[in-house]
Amino acid sequence: MSDLKPAPHGWLILDKPRGLGSTQAVGMVKRVLRQGGYAKTKVGHGGTLDPLAEGVLPIALGEATKLAGRMLDADKIYAFTIQFGEETATLDTEGEVTERSDRRPPMAAIAGVLDHFTGPIEQVPPAYSALKIDGKRAYDRARAGETVEMKTRAVTVHDLYLAGGREDAEVRSAFATTAGRPDPYDPQAPLELADSVTLVARVSKGTYIRSLARAIARALGTLGHVTYLRRIKAGPFLEEQAISLDKLEEIAKGAAIENLLLPLEAGLDDIPVLTLDPDSAQAVRQGRVLSELPHTDGLHLATAHNVPVALMELSGGTAKVVRGFNLPDVAE
């Protein structure tokens, strides 16, 4: 008779500190669950966050790992600081300075250039990135001294603005770094040169903030690199939902994970629910097709007794299983 607690299913949203890798964070969660007496649990993350970056890192547990791929495709929001005057090999503070410039851009010029980088753009990923070139990580090739040619990729910057430059419920007031400064959009504002600037960007998957910072600095006639990077939203998950590593460690000491765990469906907040009766739920669990449904076409979350059963694609009143979930029915 095992005394292990059942494996949990859902999301732990970590506030990842600077210096910790995403894979390391997954390892920490596995260890904490093991020490907390939980049965062996699948654990994955919903989108890599660079070791030098901090902020929202969704960790999927159990059946929620089946949704990790959707999280990788989700939009992200970042706050980041560009230090002007130096470009580094890694485009952040970790690399050696490769080029310097004495020029500093006016705040008004920064405000004016941001629209140029909003919408669909082409960007060159950093040479120091996890992208693979002929089967080998780009950063491994770069560290080995190879000249790494990165291919341009298409990404989308949905929104880009000065931190503190507008009201935004998804961005904490802690990023209001422009508070007290003249409005850079005011044509009567005095000329103010910037050594650095903090921006907020909502971007599509595959967008490299370091590359965006490099491009912005160069467009302003200078050079720059990222000195601060914080992810403040990943898909539907906000930083207000994120827990510290200290809070995570409490699970290892016996704290109930239920107090920290978000349900599996928290990662599907934009998907309509399809409520199943017992017979339909049984059919879906067997992978069968449901027909003559009055619901709209598209992806739906099928549930029974408020428990997720499957992701289903509806078309013309017919629903097919896209991804099934093996969760216990509370009514069983």
MIMAR-475068 format. One line per 10 residues: number of its first residue (from 1); for each residue x, y, z of C-alpha. Coordinates in pm, 1 decimal, always signed. Each point is the difference from the previous one (the first is absolute). Last residue first. Layout:
% residues N
NUM = X:Y:Z; ... .
This chain:
% residues 332
332 = -1691.9:+855.9:-986.6; -171.6:+338.0:+23.5; +328.4:+188.3:+29.9; +109.2:-153.1:-329.9; +369.3:-88.2:+19.6; +216.5:+162.5:-267.2; +140.1:-172.3:-308.1; -22.7:+283.4:-249.1; -61.0:-49.0:-372.8; +146.4:+214.6:-275.7 .
322 = -152.6:+81.8:-338.1; -320.7:-200.1:+43.0; -250.1:+53.2:-280.9; -324.7:+196.6:+22.1; -262.3:+10.8:-275.4; -252.0:+284.9:-17.6; +141.3:+137.7:-324.6; +353.3:+4.8:+136.7; +92.5:-32.0:+364.1; +355.0:-76.7:+115.0 .
312 = +20.0:-158.1:+343.1; +238.6:+44.8:+291.5; -79.6:-279.0:+240.7; -150.3:-108.2:+332.5; +52.0:+304.8:+221.4; -188.2:-36.8:+333.4; -293.9:+237.9:+56.0; -232.1:-300.8:+63.1; +88.8:-107.0:-355.9; +203.4:+235.0:-217.3 .
302 = +75.1:+49.2:-369.4; +229.1:+295.1:-68.4; -87.2:+134.9:-343.2; +195.3:+82.5:-316.8; -190.7:+136.3:-295.1; -345.9:-9.8:-158.0; -295.2:+129.8:+197.9; -209.3:-229.7:+217.3; -331.3:-165.3:-90.7; +145.0:-354.3:+9.4 .
292 = -135.2:-252.6:-248.9; +303.6:-227.5:+37.3; +249.5:-125.3:+255.8; +300.2:-198.6:-125.2; +149.5:-283.0:+206.3; +335.2:+11.5:+174.7; -99.3:-241.6:+276.7; +12.4:+284.1:+252.4; -229.3:+191.4:-237.0; -258.1:-280.3:+5.3 .
282 = +7.4:-17.5:+379.4; -48.9:+376.4:+22.1; -291.5:-24.2:-243.6; -169.9:-262.2:+216.1; +60.1:+196.0:+322.5; -128.8:+334.1:-142.0; +257.2:+232.1:-148.0; +45.0:+376.4:+41.0; +187.9:+165.8:-287.3; +200.7:+294.0:+133.7 .
272 = +119.8:+289.2:-213.8; +377.4:+57.7:-34.9; +169.0:+328.4:+102.1; +78.7:-105.7:+357.7; +179.0:-315.8:-109.0; +310.4:+3.1:+221.1; -219.4:+33.4:+309.3; -166.3:-322.4:-119.7; +270.3:-209.9:+165.0; -79.5:+148.8:+338.5 .
262 = +233.5:+245.4:+174.1; +214.3:-146.5:+277.5; +125.0:+204.5:+295.1; -252.0:-81.5:+272.5; -56.8:-346.8:-146.5; +369.8:-74.6:+55.8; -68.5:-50.6:+369.3; +307.0:+93.5:+205.9; +199.8:-305.3:+109.8; +357.5:+123.0:+14.3 .
252 = +63.5:-69.6:-368.4; -308.3:+207.6:-80.7; +149.1:+288.4:+200.6; +286.8:+6.9:-251.5; -232.8:+150.8:-260.0; -72.9:+295.1:+229.2; +372.1:+62.9:+36.0; +37.4:-32.6:-378.1; -245.5:+287.5:-34.8; -353.9:-39.3:-132.9 .
242 = -157.1:+147.2:-312.7; -370.0:+83.1:-22.8; +56.1:+377.5:+17.9; +256.4:-49.2:-276.6; -282.8:-81.9:-237.9; -82.3:-327.1:-179.6; -236.0:+2.4:-300.0; +279.4:-46.3:-255.5; +318.9:+98.0:+178.9; -12.7:+336.8:+179.3 .
232 = +250.2:+215.2:+187.7; +316.9:-140.9:-152.3; +286.9:+203.1:+142.6; +316.7:+108.3:-179.0; +264.5:+237.9:+131.3; +335.9:+103.0:-144.3; -86.5:-48.6:-367.3; +254.6:+135.5:-247.3; +48.1:+318.1:-197.0; +158.2:+177.9:-293.4 .
222 = -62.4:+341.2:-155.0; -175.0:+161.7:-293.6; -350.5:-40.5:+137.4; -69.3:-281.6:-247.8; +307.8:-173.0:+143.0; -141.8:+16.6:+352.3; -339.4:-131.6:-111.6; +159.7:-286.9:-194.9; +216.4:-109.2:+292.5; -297.1:+16.0:+238.3 .
212 = -211.2:-211.7:-235.7; +281.2:-253.6:-27.3; +21.0:-24.1:+379.9; -379.5:-27.7:+19.3; +6.0:-308.2:-221.1; -340.5:-75.6:-149.2; -68.9:-369.0:-65.4; -357.4:+9.3:+126.1; -180.2:+328.1:-54.2; +75.7:+317.9:+190.8 .
202 = -141.8:+242.8:+253.4; +276.3:+248.9:+73.0; +67.6:+233.9:+293.4; +293.2:+241.2:-8.7; +259.0:+124.7:+246.1; +248.6:+256.7:-130.2; +370.4:+60.4:+45.5; +258.6:+274.6:-24.9; -276.8:+225.2:-131.7; +38.7:+354.1:-131.7 .
192 = -273.8:+245.0:+96.3; -101.0:+282.4:-231.2; -260.0:+218.6:+171.9; -366.6:-86.9:-57.5; -190.5:+235.9:-230.7; -65.5:-271.8:-260.5; -157.3:-214.4:+277.0; +51.2:-367.7:-90.0; +294.2:-25.0:+238.7; -226.0:+102.1:+292.8 .
182 = +240.2:+167.8:+241.7; +125.9:-231.2:+274.5; -171.6:-43.4:+334.9; -87.0:-363.4:-62.4; +207.2:-143.9:-283.8; +102.4:-305.7:+198.2; -359.8:-107.2:+53.2; +109.3:-363.4:+5.3; -88.8:-47.8:+364.8; -349.4:+118.6:-94.4 .
172 = -62.4:-356.9:-108.5; -80.0:-80.2:-360.4; -305.8:-207.1:-86.6; -244.9:+272.6:+102.3; +156.0:+237.5:-250.9; -18.6:+379.1:+32.0; +248.5:+170.2:-227.8; +358.1:+124.2:-12.6; +103.9:-175.1:+316.9; +221.6:-231.8:-199.3 .
162 = +46.0:+151.5:-346.7; -192.3:-187.7:-266.1; -14.7:-303.0:-225.5; -311.4:-195.3:-93.9; -75.6:-293.0:-231.1; +362.0:-65.7:-92.3; -32.4:-276.4:-257.6; +269.5:-236.9:-121.7; +155.9:-88.0:-336.7; +345.1:-153.9:+9.2 .
152 = +337.8:+104.3:-138.6; +257.4:-276.7:-8.5; +287.8:-2.3:+248.4; +355.2:-27.6:-133.0; +226.1:-114.4:+281.3; +371.6:+62.6:-31.3; +148.2:-278.3:+208.2; +190.7:+78.1:+317.8; -107.4:-305.4:+195.8; -228.4:+224.5:+204.2 .
142 = -181.1:+98.3:-320.5; -43.8:-363.6:-108.1; -136.0:-96.9:+339.9; -225.0:+309.0:-0.7; -145.9:-100.8:-337.3; -97.4:-343.6:+128.3; +110.9:-281.7:-232.5; -213.2:-201.5:-243.0; +102.2:+186.9:-312.6; -72.7:+331.2:+174.2 .
132 = -224.2:-39.7:+302.2; -162.5:+291.9:+181.5; +94.7:+18.0:+367.5; +133.6:+354.0:-30.4; +338.3:+173.9:+9.2; +10.6:+93.3:-367.3; -296.7:+221.9:+76.9; -305.4:-37.2:-225.0; -16.8:+220.4:-312.1; -331.8:+181.7:-22.9 .
122 = -271.8:+58.9:-257.1; -306.7:+192.5:+112.2; -377.7:-43.5:+9.2; -150.0:+274.4:+218.9; +188.9:+253.2:+211.3; +368.6:+68.4:-64.1; -48.5:+319.8:-201.8; -258.4:+112.9:+255.5; +279.9:+6.5:+257.6; +208.6:+257.9:-186.1 .
112 = -182.1:+311.1:+121.8; +16.5:-75.5:+370.1; +371.2:-66.1:-30.0; +49.3:+322.0:-198.3; -186.4:+200.3:+265.1; +220.6:-152.3:+269.9; +300.9:+138.9:-186.4; +251.5:-266.1:-104.3; +350.6:-27.9:+147.2; +304.0:-7.9:-226.2 .
102 = +342.3:-90.4:+138.2; -8.6:-340.7:-167.5; +170.1:-327.2:+90.3; +47.5:-339.2:-163.7; +66.3:-362.1:+102.2; -50.0:+23.9:+374.8; +42.8:-345.2:+150.6; -309.6:-205.2:+73.7; -204.4:-57.4:+315.0; -159.2:+345.2:+21.6 .
92 = -227.9:-52.5:-300.8; +34.1:+3.7:-379.9; +208.0:-320.8:+25.2; +304.4:+143.7:-177.7; -58.1:+340.5:+157.7; -112.6:+334.0:-139.1; +90.0:+311.7:+193.7; -121.5:+362.3:+7.3; -360.3:-40.0:+108.1; -125.5:-222.8:+279.3 .
82 = -332.1:-149.8:-105.1; -233.5:-99.4:+283.7; -268.3:-261.6:-36.9; -362.7:-64.0:+98.1; -139.2:-304.9:-172.9; -343.2:-121.1:-110.4; -43.4:-343.6:-160.7; -233.8:-126.6:-272.1; -83.7:-370.7:-1.4; +158.4:-262.2:-226.2 .
72 = +217.0:-147.0:+277.3; -311.1:-12.5:+220.2; -175.4:-216.0:-257.3; +294.0:-241.3:+12.2; -26.5:-19.0:+378.4; -362.5:-114.0:-28.0; +68.3:-374.4:+30.0; +220.5:+87.5:+297.5; -325.4:+94.0:+176.5; -68.5:-373.0:+40.5 .
62 = +269.7:-23.7:+267.6; +156.0:+331.9:+94.7; +67.1:+300.1:-222.4; +242.4:+269.0:+117.0; -79.8:+351.2:-124.2; +303.9:+230.7:+27.5; -92.7:+362.0:+74.7; +293.7:+217.2:+101.9; +373.0:+21.2:-41.7; +248.9:+12.3:-284.5 .
52 = +372.4:-72.7:+29.6; -65.6:-375.9:-5.8; -206.8:+45.7:-319.6; -370.6:-89.1:+31.6; -111.0:-303.9:-195.4; -372.4:-41.6:-63.8; -273.4:-196.9:+173.6; +206.0:-223.8:+222.5; -23.4:-373.1:+59.7; -68.3:-242.1:+285.6 .
42 = -139.7:-353.9:-9.1; -63.2:-119.7:+354.7; +133.9:-290.5:+203.5; -221.8:-31.6:+306.6; +10.8:+285.3:+249.1; +176.0:-15.9:+336.4; +106.6:+361.3:+35.8; +362.7:-101.3:-62.4; -97.9:-137.9:-340.4; -211.7:+302.3:-82.5 .
32 = +283.0:+235.2:+100.7; +249.9:-196.8:-208.2; -217.8:+8.1:-311.0; -61.3:+372.8:+47.1; +373.2:+64.5:+31.8; +73.0:-197.7:-315.6; -255.7:+207.9:-193.4; +173.5:+314.4:+126.9; +336.2:-135.9:-114.5; -146.8:-51.0:-346.6 .
22 = -114.4:+363.1:-0.7; +345.1:+122.4:+103.6; +54.3:+191.0:+324.6; +228.3:+304.4:+2.8; -270.2:+263.5:+37.7; -293.9:-119.8:+205.0; -296.3:-187.5:-143.7; -332.0:+117.7:+137.7; -150.9:-343.8:-37.8; -352.8:-77.2:-115.2 .
12 = -89.5:-351.8:+111.7; -255.9:-141.3:-239.1; -233.7:-299.4:+11.2; -6.0:-370.4:+85.6; +136.7:-139.9:+326.1; +130.3:-357.8:+38.8; -185.0:-174.9:+281.3; +160.7:+17.2:+345.9; +235.3:-286.3:+71.7; -80.4:-223.8:+296.1 .
2 = +12.3:-309.9:-219.9; -160.1:-323.6:+114.9 .
